[in-house]
């Protein structure tokens, strides 16, 4: 699901170059949340 969403965002980047920087930030934030959320749960537990 997450990989498909990221792939979809990359397709949007390729079709809408004007939003490349904004989508790049969104992809980075989604990546950080997806990585640190399970990691945070493991550290808290």
C-alpha positions as CSV (number, residue, x, y, z in Angstrom):
1,X,0.0,0.0,0.0
2,X,2.7,2.5,1.0
3,X,4.9,1.5,-1.9
4,X,2.0,1.9,-4.3
5,X,1.2,5.4,-2.9
6,X,4.8,6.5,-3.2
7,X,4.9,5.1,-6.8
8,X,1.7,7.1,-7.5
9,X,3.3,10.3,-6.1
10,X,6.3,9.7,-8.3
11,X,4.0,9.4,-11.3
12,X,2.4,12.8,-10.3
13,X,5.9,14.3,-10.1
14,X,6.7,13.1,-13.6
15,X,3.4,14.5,-15.0
16,X,3.4,17.7,-12.9
17,X,7.0,19.1,-12.7
18,X,5.8,22.3,-11.0
19,X,4.9,20.4,-7.9
20,X,8.1,18.3,-7.8
21,X,9.5,20.1,-4.8
22,X,6.2,20.0,-2.8
23,X,5.7,16.3,-3.6
24,X,9.3,15.6,-2.8
25,X,8.8,17.0,0.7
26,X,5.6,15.0,1.1
27,X,7.3,11.8,0.0
28,X,10.1,12.4,2.5
29,X,7.7,13.1,5.3
30,X,5.7,9.9,4.5
31,X,8.9,8.0,4.4
32,X,10.0,9.3,7.8
33,X,6.6,8.6,9.4
34,X,6.5,5.1,7.9
35,X,10.0,4.4,9.2
36,X,9.9,6.1,12.6
37,X,6.4,5.1,13.7
38,X,7.0,1.4,14.0
39,X,10.5,2.1,15.3
40,X,9.0,4.5,17.9
41,X,6.5,1.8,19.0
42,X,9.3,-0.7,19.4
43,X,11.4,1.8,21.5
44,X,8.4,2.7,23.7
45,X,7.5,-0.9,24.3
